[in-house]
Amino acid sequence: MKIMEFKQQTDVIAKNQTPYLPLPVYINREDDWRPVTSCWGLSFIERVKLLFTGRIYFQLCTFGNKIQPQKASTKISDLI
């Protein structure tokens, strides 16, 4: 998967912070939960694998803190 820019993005997390990759995001500052949305693109091979397995794995670095609620969708309208 690769990080994608998208029309609704409002910010870039980790911009100019090596060794991290810049992460274009939409941050809803009007919501008390402050949800942050990013967009990821799949390669052709990844799309084929997803078609057959129906699985995507996520890894979050928590640095020992509690995990935050997560939500994934194929439609931006489900998140923004």
Secondary structure, 3 states (H helix, E strand, C coil): CEEECCCCCCEEECCCCCCCCCEEEEECCCCCCCCEECEEECCHHHHHHHHHHCCCCCCCCCCCCCCCCCCCCCCHHHCC
